[in-house]
Amino acid sequence: MVSSYIFAPVFFSLFLTSSLREAMFYETLQQNRVRCNVCFRRCLIPEGKRGFCRNKENKKGRLYNIVYSKPSAVQIDPIEKEPLYHFLPGTNILCLGTAGCNFRCSFCHNWHLSQRSIEEMEYYHLSPEEVIKLAKKRNCPTISFTYNEPISFYEYMYDIAKIAKKEGLRVVFHTNGSMTEESLRELLKYTDAVTVDWKGFSNEFYQKVLRAEVAPVTRSLKVIKEKGVHLEIVNLIVPGHNDKEEEIKKMCQWIKDSLGEDVPLHFSRFFPNYRMMNLSPTPMKTLERAYAIAKEVGLYYVTLGNCPGHKYNSTFCPKCHKRLIHRIHFAVLENLIKEGKCPKCGFKISGIWK
């Protein structure tokens, strides 16, 4: 299964309306300054300036999201691409992304979106209501917010998610996990699943390579699990940066102790990109060792990504080890799970299957 791009302008509004939307979770301060409280940065923004994500602008003491209804990426993908392996496998998702991000990852493979401002991008004019119509027209049961960090277009995502739930559509998002607790809890009211990029266990790695912090991510992971929203974690292993075995083991142990052994974990292969073109792809032996560590710790569902055809693209029963979902990259070739259970031993497989 391959991605399906949407180019036909008939699906989009041809008239240009104001797409400014007043931001959520901000406070007004003296001298027309505002503080954005959507992500961990809590940017202090003077009048006429923007926050770190480039998408929130202070206009005369009021904060606005300037990419509202302006997605730069609109695409149909297999849900496995998120990756979400335990959520309606084999189905399609309508994906949206914009300009901007609140991280500065040196290895970002979507840097052409995430590391640019709206003025540098081409974009569609697509209201939340039109997004819902498009998902239905293309028979996508799920809408996904992805590609760049959806925190940076929080209000657009939030408004779409609220309508989607009323219309019987599922809502998922792929995030770096750095929302504030208050903004995350509000969004989870309208969310069915979350993929969190936990980029490494070391805060030094976060500060040096991402210009961010790891503590907000672990807090978000706990909140998502607490709220009962389906959670999967992806860890891109970058050679020489976050590939130490002891750190991988600590991360896996934290997942087991804090979230449970049944949270799916995806180790993903790095390929040279953006400002890390000097590195080599992640060695397969590194990925396979990470897989072995996670299984030794006791995690049930571990897979390897960005290595099409590898045995561990697939999902196996943690009890009898039968292959339950056969995948090659993003394509599901076989799904044997029946009523959420292994057909051989009856073990309950965590996930959302229908």
C-alpha positions as CSV (number, residue, x, y, z in Angstrom):
1,M,0.0,0.0,0.0
2,V,1.3,3.4,-0.9
3,S,0.5,7.0,0.0
4,S,-2.2,8.8,-2.0
5,Y,-1.6,12.5,-2.6
6,I,-4.6,14.8,-2.9
7,F,-4.1,17.5,-5.5
8,A,-7.6,18.2,-6.9
9,P,-8.6,21.7,-5.9
10,V,-12.3,20.9,-6.1
11,F,-12.0,19.5,-2.6
12,F,-10.8,22.9,-1.2
13,S,-12.3,26.3,-0.7
14,L,-11.4,28.6,-3.6
15,F,-12.2,31.8,-1.7
16,L,-9.7,33.1,0.7
17,T,-11.2,33.9,4.1
18,S,-9.4,35.0,7.2
19,S,-7.8,31.9,8.8
20,L,-6.6,33.5,12.0
21,R,-7.9,31.7,15.1
22,E,-7.3,33.0,18.6
23,A,-5.0,30.7,20.5
24,M,-6.1,28.5,23.4
25,F,-4.1,28.2,26.6
26,Y,-2.5,31.6,26.8
27,E,-2.4,34.4,29.3
28,T,-2.2,38.2,28.8
29,L,0.5,40.2,30.6
30,Q,1.6,43.7,31.0
31,Q,2.8,45.8,28.0
32,N,0.7,43.8,25.6
33,R,2.9,40.7,26.1
34,V,1.4,37.2,26.2
35,R,2.5,33.8,27.4
36,C,1.6,30.7,25.3
37,N,0.9,27.7,27.5
38,V,0.3,25.0,24.9
39,C,3.8,23.4,25.1
40,F,6.5,23.1,27.6
41,R,8.3,26.3,26.4
42,R,5.6,28.6,27.6
43,C,6.9,31.3,25.2
44,L,6.8,34.9,26.4
45,I,5.8,36.8,23.2
46,P,6.0,40.6,22.9
47,E,3.5,42.4,20.7
48,G,4.1,41.8,17.0
49,K,6.3,38.8,17.6
50,R,5.9,35.0,17.3
51,G,6.7,32.1,19.5
52,F,9.4,29.4,19.1
53,C,7.1,27.3,16.8
54,R,6.7,30.2,14.4
55,N,2.9,29.7,14.3
56,K,1.6,31.8,17.2
57,E,1.7,35.6,16.8
58,N,0.9,38.3,19.3
59,K,-1.4,40.9,17.7
60,K,-2.1,43.8,19.9
61,G,-2.0,41.7,23.1
62,R,-4.0,38.8,21.8
63,L,-2.4,35.5,20.6
64,Y,-3.4,34.0,17.3
65,N,-2.6,30.8,15.4
66,I,-1.6,32.0,12.0
67,V,-1.6,28.5,10.2
68,Y,-5.2,27.8,11.1
69,S,-6.9,26.2,8.1
70,K,-3.6,26.4,6.2
71,P,-2.3,22.8,5.9
72,S,0.8,22.4,3.7
73,A,0.5,18.6,3.6
74,V,-2.8,16.8,2.9
75,Q,-2.4,13.1,2.1
76,I,-3.9,9.7,2.5
77,D,-1.6,7.2,4.1
78,P,-1.8,3.7,5.5
79,I,-2.2,3.9,9.3
80,E,1.0,1.8,9.7
81,K,3.0,4.8,8.5
82,E,2.4,6.7,11.7
83,P,3.4,4.1,13.0
84,L,0.2,2.7,14.6
85,Y,0.3,-1.1,14.4
86,H,-2.4,-1.9,17.0
87,F,-5.1,0.5,15.7
88,L,-7.4,-0.5,12.8
89,P,-4.6,-2.3,10.9
90,G,-4.8,-2.1,7.1
91,T,-7.0,1.0,7.0
92,N,-6.2,4.5,5.6
93,I,-5.9,7.8,7.4
94,L,-6.4,11.3,6.1
95,C,-3.2,13.1,7.3
96,L,-2.7,16.8,7.8
97,G,0.4,18.9,8.5
98,T,1.4,22.5,8.4
99,A,4.5,24.6,8.7
100,G,6.3,24.9,12.0
101,C,7.5,22.9,15.0
102,N,8.5,23.6,18.6
103,F,11.6,21.3,18.3
104,R,14.8,21.8,16.2
105,C,15.7,18.2,15.5
106,S,18.9,18.1,13.5
107,F,17.8,14.8,11.8
108,C,14.2,15.8,10.9
109,H,13.0,14.0,7.8
110,N,10.1,16.5,7.4
111,W,12.3,19.6,7.9
112,H,10.8,21.2,4.7
113,L,7.6,21.5,6.8
114,S,8.7,21.6,10.4
115,Q,11.6,24.0,10.1
116,R,9.9,26.7,8.0
117,S,7.4,29.4,8.6
118,I,4.1,29.8,6.8
119,E,5.4,32.5,4.5
120,E,7.9,30.0,3.1
121,M,5.3,27.4,2.3
122,E,2.6,26.7,-0.2
123,Y,-0.6,25.7,1.5
124,Y,-4.3,24.9,1.0
125,H,-7.2,26.7,2.5
126,L,-9.1,23.9,4.2
127,S,-11.5,24.6,7.1
128,P,-12.2,22.0,9.8
129,E,-15.6,21.3,8.3
130,E,-13.9,20.7,4.9
131,V,-11.4,18.3,6.4
132,I,-14.3,16.2,7.7
133,K,-16.0,16.2,4.3
134,L,-12.8,15.2,2.6
135,A,-12.2,12.3,5.0
136,K,-15.7,11.0,4.4
137,K,-15.4,11.4,0.6
138,R,-12.2,9.5,0.6
139,N,-13.6,6.8,2.9
140,C,-10.9,7.4,5.6
141,P,-12.3,6.3,9.0
142,T,-9.5,8.2,10.8
143,I,-8.0,11.7,10.7
144,S,-4.3,12.0,11.6
145,F,-2.3,15.1,12.6
146,T,1.3,14.4,11.6
147,Y,4.3,15.2,9.5
148,N,5.3,18.3,11.5
149,E,4.6,18.7,15.2
150,P,0.8,19.1,15.7
151,I,1.4,21.1,18.9
152,S,2.3,24.0,16.6
153,F,-1.2,24.0,15.0
154,Y,-3.0,22.9,18.2
155,E,-6.2,25.0,17.7
156,Y,-6.7,23.7,14.1
157,M,-6.2,20.1,15.3
158,Y,-8.5,20.6,18.3
159,D,-11.4,22.1,16.3
160,I,-11.2,19.3,13.7
161,A,-11.0,16.6,16.4
162,K,-14.2,17.9,18.1
163,I,-16.2,17.8,14.8
164,A,-14.7,14.5,13.8
165,K,-15.9,12.8,17.0
166,K,-19.4,14.1,16.4
167,E,-19.3,12.8,12.9
168,G,-18.2,9.3,13.9
169,L,-14.6,9.6,12.7
170,R,-11.5,8.4,14.7
171,V,-8.8,10.9,15.6
172,V,-5.1,10.2,16.1
173,F,-2.0,12.4,16.2
174,H,1.8,11.8,16.1
175,T,3.7,14.1,18.5
176,N,7.0,14.7,20.2
177,G,5.0,14.6,23.5
178,S,5.9,18.1,24.8
179,M,2.5,19.6,25.4
180,T,1.7,21.1,28.7
181,E,-0.5,18.8,30.8
182,E,-3.5,21.1,30.6
183,S,-3.5,21.3,26.8
184,L,-2.8,17.6,26.4
185,R,-5.7,16.6,28.7
186,E,-8.1,18.8,26.8
187,L,-7.1,17.3,23.5
188,L,-7.3,13.7,24.7
189,K,-11.0,14.2,25.3
190,Y,-11.4,13.9,21.5
191,T,-8.5,11.5,20.7
192,D,-8.5,7.8,20.0
193,A,-4.8,7.1,19.7
194,V,-1.4,8.8,20.0
195,T,2.0,7.9,18.6
196,V,4.7,9.6,20.7
197,D,8.2,10.1,19.3
198,W,10.3,9.4,22.4
199,K,13.6,10.4,20.8
200,G,16.0,9.2,23.5
201,F,16.3,8.6,27.2
202,S,19.0,11.2,27.8
203,N,18.2,14.8,28.5
204,E,21.6,15.8,27.2
205,F,20.6,14.3,23.8
206,Y,17.4,16.3,23.9
207,Q,19.2,19.6,24.7
208,K,22.1,19.1,22.2
209,V,20.3,17.6,19.2
210,L,16.7,18.7,19.6
211,R,16.9,21.9,21.6
212,A,14.3,20.5,23.9
213,E,13.8,18.6,27.2
214,V,12.9,15.0,27.9
215,A,10.8,15.5,31.1
216,P,7.7,16.9,29.3
217,V,7.7,13.7,27.1
218,T,7.7,11.2,30.0
219,R,5.0,13.3,31.7
220,S,2.8,13.2,28.6
221,L,3.3,9.5,28.2
222,K,1.9,8.9,31.7
223,V,-1.1,11.2,31.1
224,I,-2.0,9.5,27.8
225,K,-1.8,6.1,29.5
226,E,-3.8,7.4,32.5
227,K,-6.6,8.6,30.3
228,G,-6.9,5.3,28.6
229,V,-6.1,6.6,25.1
230,H,-4.4,4.0,22.9
231,L,-0.6,4.7,23.0
232,E,2.3,3.6,20.8
233,I,5.9,4.8,21.1
234,V,8.5,5.2,18.3
235,N,12.2,5.6,18.9
236,L,14.4,6.7,16.0
237,I,17.9,5.3,16.7
238,V,20.5,7.8,15.5
239,P,24.1,6.3,15.3
240,G,26.4,7.8,17.9
241,H,23.7,9.9,19.6
242,N,21.0,7.8,21.2
243,D,22.1,4.2,20.5
244,K,23.9,3.3,23.8
245,E,22.6,0.0,25.0
246,E,22.4,1.1,28.6
247,E,20.1,4.0,27.6
248,I,17.9,1.9,25.4
249,K,17.5,-0.6,28.3
250,K,16.7,2.3,30.7
251,M,14.0,3.5,28.3
252,C,12.5,0.1,27.9
253,Q,12.5,-0.5,31.7
254,W,10.8,2.9,32.2
255,I,8.1,2.0,29.7
256,K,7.4,-1.4,31.4
257,D,7.4,0.1,34.9
258,S,5.5,3.3,34.2
259,L,3.2,2.4,31.3
260,G,3.0,-1.4,31.1
261,E,4.5,-4.1,29.1
262,D,1.7,-4.0,26.5
263,V,2.5,-0.6,25.0
264,P,3.8,-1.1,21.5
265,L,7.4,0.1,20.9
266,H,8.8,0.8,17.5
267,F,12.5,1.1,16.9
268,S,13.0,3.0,13.7
269,R,16.0,3.1,11.4
270,F,17.7,6.5,10.8
271,F,18.7,7.6,7.4
272,P,20.9,10.7,6.7
273,N,18.7,13.9,6.5
274,Y,18.6,17.6,7.1
275,R,21.7,18.6,9.2
276,M,22.9,15.1,9.8
277,M,23.8,14.1,6.2
278,N,27.3,13.1,7.4
279,L,26.0,10.1,9.4
280,S,25.4,6.6,8.1
281,P,22.1,4.7,8.3
282,T,21.5,2.9,11.6
283,P,23.2,-0.5,11.4
284,M,20.8,-3.4,11.4
285,K,22.7,-5.1,14.2
286,T,22.0,-2.0,16.3
287,L,18.3,-2.2,15.7
288,E,18.2,-5.9,16.3
289,R,20.1,-5.5,19.6
290,A,17.6,-2.8,20.6
291,Y,14.8,-5.3,19.8
292,A,16.5,-8.0,21.9
293,I,16.9,-5.6,24.9
294,A,13.3,-4.6,24.8
295,K,12.2,-8.2,24.8
296,E,14.6,-9.1,27.5
297,V,13.1,-6.3,29.7
298,G,9.7,-7.9,29.1
299,L,7.9,-5.6,26.6
300,Y,5.3,-7.6,24.6
301,Y,5.1,-5.7,21.3
302,V,8.3,-4.6,19.7
303,T,8.9,-3.9,16.0
304,L,11.5,-2.5,13.7
305,G,10.7,0.2,11.2
306,N,12.3,1.7,8.1
307,C,13.7,-1.7,7.2
308,P,11.2,-3.2,4.8
309,G,11.0,-7.0,4.7
310,H,12.6,-7.5,8.1
311,K,11.0,-10.3,10.2
312,Y,10.3,-7.8,13.0
313,N,8.1,-5.5,10.9
314,S,5.4,-8.0,12.0
315,T,3.5,-8.5,15.2
316,F,3.9,-11.7,17.2
317,C,1.9,-13.1,20.1
318,P,3.8,-12.5,23.3
319,K,2.7,-15.9,24.7
320,C,2.9,-18.5,21.9
321,H,5.0,-16.4,19.5
322,K,2.7,-17.0,16.5
323,R,3.0,-14.3,13.8
324,L,-0.3,-12.4,14.1
325,I,0.1,-9.5,11.7
326,H,2.4,-10.0,8.7
327,R,3.7,-6.7,7.5
328,I,6.2,-5.6,4.9
329,H,7.0,-2.0,5.6
330,F,3.5,-0.3,5.7
331,A,1.6,-3.1,3.9
332,V,-0.5,-5.5,5.9
333,L,-0.4,-8.9,4.1
334,E,-2.2,-10.9,6.8
335,N,-4.0,-10.2,10.1
336,L,-5.0,-13.2,12.1
337,I,-6.2,-11.4,15.2
338,K,-9.8,-12.4,16.0
339,E,-11.9,-10.4,18.5
340,G,-8.7,-8.9,19.8
341,K,-7.1,-12.3,20.6
342,C,-4.4,-14.7,19.3
343,P,-6.3,-17.4,17.3
344,K,-3.8,-20.1,18.5
345,C,-3.6,-19.5,22.3
346,G,-6.3,-17.0,23.0
347,F,-4.0,-14.4,24.5
348,K,-5.6,-10.9,24.5
349,I,-3.7,-8.5,22.2
350,S,-3.9,-4.9,23.3
351,G,-5.1,-2.5,20.7
352,I,-8.2,-1.2,18.9
353,W,-9.2,-3.7,16.2
354,K,-12.6,-2.5,15.0
